[in-house]
Amino acid sequence: MLTLLTLSVHILYATVGVGIPLMIMIAQWIGIKKNDNHYILMARRWARGFVITVAVGVVTGTIIGLQLSLLWPNFMELAGNIIALPLFMEVFAFFFEAIFLGIYLYTWDRFENQKKHFLLLIPVALGAGMSAYFITVVNGFMNAPQGFDIVDGTLVNANPVLAMFNLAAPTKVAHVLATAYMTSAFILATIAAFCLIRGSKQAYHKKALHMTMKIGLIFSIAAALIGDFSGKYLAEYQPEKLAAAEWHFETERGAPLVMYGVLDEETQEVKYGIKIPYALSILAFGSPNAEVIGLNEFPVEEQPPLEVHYYFDIMVTIGSFMIVVALLYWFGMRQGYSFVTSKWFRWIIVLGGPLSMLAIEAGWWLAEFGRQPWILRGIMTVDQAATSSDYVGHMFVLFAILYAILMIGTLVILRKIFANNPVEKELAKLDAEKGGGQTWKS
C-alpha cells in the first residue's frame, strides 16, 4: 500500500512534468510566429508554475528510489543490476531537463532574438520525454522481463540494454507520453475556463483555452489509438491481464467487450453491465471472429485481481468523454455556436482537468494491479519481493502526512504566485519590453 500511495502521488507530478514543457514550447512558438504577447505570457506563466511541480516531483521521485530498496529488497537483489541503468539514465535525463529549464527561466531578458531563447525549450521537452521513456521501460521490463538468464535462482548474464528494449516498452512509452500531453493540455484548459467563468474578459484566457483544447483533442485521439495497440499487445503477451480487465472468463470466438457492471465472483456472472458484441475480439486481434483466451485458462494463483475491470472502465470512460468534449469545442468554435462560450460548457471543461488526472491514476492502477501476482512477470511474485518488516504501516502514515503537506503546499504556492502576478500586470510589462525593443527581435 505504501508503494501504491507513493506512485499515486508521484504520477500526478510526473505527468505534468512530462507534458507541460511541450505546452510551453507550443505557446512560445505561436507567440513568436504571431508576434503575440498573450502566447509569450502563457509560456512565462506556465514555466513559472512548472518549476514548483518539478521541485515536488523530485521529492516524490527520490522517495520512490529509496522505497525500492527498503520495501522490495528481494526484487532489487534479483533485478537491481538490470534496472540500475535505465534508472540512472532517468536521473540524467531529469538533470538535463532541469539545467536547461533553469537557463530558460533566468534568461528571459537576455536574448534579443526570441527564437534563440525558444531553442532552450527543446532540451527541456526532450529531457522530460526521455525521463518518461527510461522510467517506463523499467515498468515494461517488469511486465516482459528479458536480457538475462536465471541459474539456480540467481540472475546471470545481465544485459541491461537488451532488457530496456523489451516487448512491453513501445506501447507503454507511447501511451505514457500521449496521455501526459493530453492531461497537461486539459489541466491548462481547466485553468483558462475557470478564469473565464469567474468573469475575466482577457483575450489571454480565451486564447489559452482555444490552444489547449485543440492540443488536448489531438493527444486524446492519439491516446485512444495507442490504447488499441496496447490491447492487442495484452492479448498476445499478457492475455490473463486483458481477460481480468474485461471479466472475460471463458475462451470464445466473437468475444464481447464488457463495460461497467457488477460481478458475482462465485458464478462469474456480470450484472448491469453493457456488452458490446464482438468488440473484445476486435480490440484483441482486429477481427470480430477472433478467439480470445478466457481467465479460467490460467491457474487461480496467477490471475490478476478482478477489480482491475473498474480501473479499465474509469480510464476508457474519461478518455472517451474528453474526446467528445474536445470535439464539441472544436466543432462549436468552427461553426460559431454559442454553447461553446456558455458557462455550463465551460464548467464541463473545468471538470476535464481533474477527470484526466483520475484517468491517469486509473490507468496506472490497471497496469500495476493487472500484473499481479507478479512483480517480475513469470519469475518473482509480489509476496516474494516484498520486505517482511513490521514497520511498513508506520511508514505509510508518515509518508501520507508528508504527501498531504506537499500537495497542499503546491496548491498554496501556485495560487500565491499567480495571485501576486495577475495577467493584466504581466501583459503591461511585456508591452513595455516590446516597446523598448529589449527582447523582441524575431
C-alpha positions, -999 to +999 in steps of 0.1 A: +000+000+000+029+024+007+043+019-028+008+024-042+004+056-023+038+069-034+033+060-071-002+075-070+011+108-058+042+108-080+023+101-111+004+133-108+036+154-107+054+132-133+025+136-158+027+174-155+065+172-156+064+154-190+035+173-206+039+209-196+072+215-214+056+208-247+027+232-239+053+259-230+071+252-263+040+255-284+028+287-267+061+305-271+064+293-308+030+306-316+038+339-298+069+343-319+052+335-351+022+357-345+042+384-326+015+380-299+022+389-263-005+366-250+012+334-260+046+346-248+030+353-215+015+319-214+049+304-218+063+326-190+035+319-165+033+281-173+071+278-169+070+296-136+043+272-122+061+243-138+092+248-116+071+243-085+057+210-097+092+199-108+106+206-073+079+185-056+083+158-083+120+155-074+110+148-038+084+121-046+107+106-073+136+103-048+112+086-023+104+060-049+141+053-053+145+048-016+114+027-013+126+003-040+155-007-017+135-005+016+103-022+006+114-045-022+148-058-012+145-092-028+134-077-061+163-053-061+187-082-052+175-101-082+169-074-108+189-044-095+217-048-119+192-047-148+171-017-138+201+003-125+210+016-160+175+029-170+171+044-135+204+062-138+195+074-173+162+087-160+181+108-134+205+120-161+175+130-183+159+149-155+191+169-147+195+176-185+159+190-184+164+209-152+197+226-163+181+240-195+149+249-177+169+270-153+188+287-181+155+293-199+138+309-168+167+332-160+174+345-195+141+360-204+155+395-207+189+385-220+181+373-256+175+399-282+163+372-305+133+353-292+139+324-315+172+317-298+156+318-264+129+293-277+157+269-286+164+264-249+130+247-246+139+219-270+163+201-245+137+208-217+110+189-236+134+162-248+147+157-213+111+154-199+103+129-227+134+108-221+129+108-184+094+093-191+109+068-215+136+055-191+113+051-161+086+035-183+109+009-198+116-003-162+079-009-159+079-026-193+107-048-181+087-059-151+059-069-175+081-085-201+114-094-185+143-102-208+180-096-211+192-122-185+193-158-175+182-174-143+205-200-129+197-216-095+175-187-086+202-161-095+201-136-123+231-140-145+243-128-180+226-095-174+222-073-204+205-040-193+204-026-229+185-056-242+163-055-211+154-019-219+141-029-254+115-052-240+083-061-259+061-041-235+081-008-238+068+006-272+031+007-263+037+017-227+061+046-236+038+058-264+008+057-241+025+074-212+037+103-235+003+108-253-017+108-220+008+131-203+004+157-232-033+152-232-037+156-195-014+186-193-034+203-220-067+197-203-053+209-169-043+242-185-077+244-203-093+239-169-075+269-155-084+291-185-120+281-185-123+287-148-109+322-152-135+329-179-163+316-157-152+340-129-158+369-153-124+375-169-127+393-203-090+388-211-082+376-246-053+358-229-076+332-213-096+327-244-065+321-265-051+297-238-084+278-237-085+275-275-050+264-279-050+238-251-084+223-261-070+217-296-039+201-283-059+181-259-081+168-288-051+157-308-034+138-280-067+123-266-073+107-300-037+096-301-040+080-266-071+061-278-053+048-309-023+037-288-047+022-263-059-001-291-023-012-297-019-018-260-050-041-261-035-061-289-002-064-270-020-077-239-040-102-260-008-116-274+016-115-244-005-109-212-038-125-220-047-130-183-044-093-177-067-085-206-092-112-195-093-098-159-098-063-171-127-074-193-142-100-170-138-125-198-137-159-182-143-184-210-123-187-241-145-179-271-147-165-306-165-133-312-160-122-276-180-092-264-165-062-246-180-058-212-182-023-198-193-014-162-215-039-143-212-057-110-195-092-108-207-122-089-174-139-084-189-172-075-210-176-106-188-153-128-219-135-139-219-098-147-250-079-137-259-045-151-230-044-175-231-033-211-219-059-236-207-048-269-208-078-293-176-088-310-158-057-296-133-076-274-122-098-304-118-067-325-098-050-297-076-080-291-069-092-327-087-068-351-112-095-362-148-099-349-144-137-350-110-140-333-107-163-304-099-145-271-084-166-242-105-166-210-093-161-175-103-196-165-075-209-186-050-197-160-043-210-125-062-192-098-029-181-081-018-164-113-049-145-120-049-107-115-074-092-091-107-087-108-112-051-096-089-040-125-121-040-146-132-009-127-099+008-134-103+000-171-139+014-171-128+046-155-098+051-178-118+044-210-149+063-200-130+095-191-108+093-222-139+089-244-156+117-226-127+141-231-125+133-268-162+142-271-158+174-251-128+185-272-145+176-304-176+196-294-154+226-286-135+224-319-167+220-339-186+246-320-158+272-324-156+265-362-193+268-366-197+298-343-221+280-319-228+299-287-229+269-264-190+268-266-188+300-247-217+292-223-210+288-186-223+252-184-200+241-212-170+258-196-178+241-163-176+208-182-141+219-195-132+228-159-140+192-149-118+179-177-085+185-159-093+166-127-110+139-146-080+135-168-058+131-137-082+105-124-079+086-157-041+087-154-044+072-119-068+045-131-045+036-160-016+031-137-036+011-112-047-011-141-011-015-152+002-023-117-026-044-103-031-061-136+004-076-135-002-092-101+006-116-086+039-109-103+064-081-097+086-096-124+062-115-146+067-152-146+097-150-123+090-133-090+058-126-072+049-095-052+049-116-019+084-130-027+098-095-035+084-075-005+101-068+028+090-086+059+095-055+082+068-048+108+072-011+104+057-005+070+024+005+085+041+033+105+059+044+074+026+046+055+012+070+080+043+092+080+045+093+042+008+100+038+012+131+061+043+142+040+024+138+007-006+158+021+018+186+031+035+186-003+002+186-023-014+213-002+018+233-003+020+230-041-016+244-045-010+272-019+023+283-035+010+282-071-021+302-061+001+328-044+025+331-073-003+338-098-025+359-074+005+383-069+012+384-106-021+389-124-023+386-162-030+423-167+001+434-148+023+410-167+009+419-201+016+456-194+052+447-185+056+426-217+042+455-238+067+478-222+095+454-230+084+450-266+081+488-270+115+492-256+130+467-280+145+447-252+137+411-263+116+412-294+138+407-324+124+376-341 
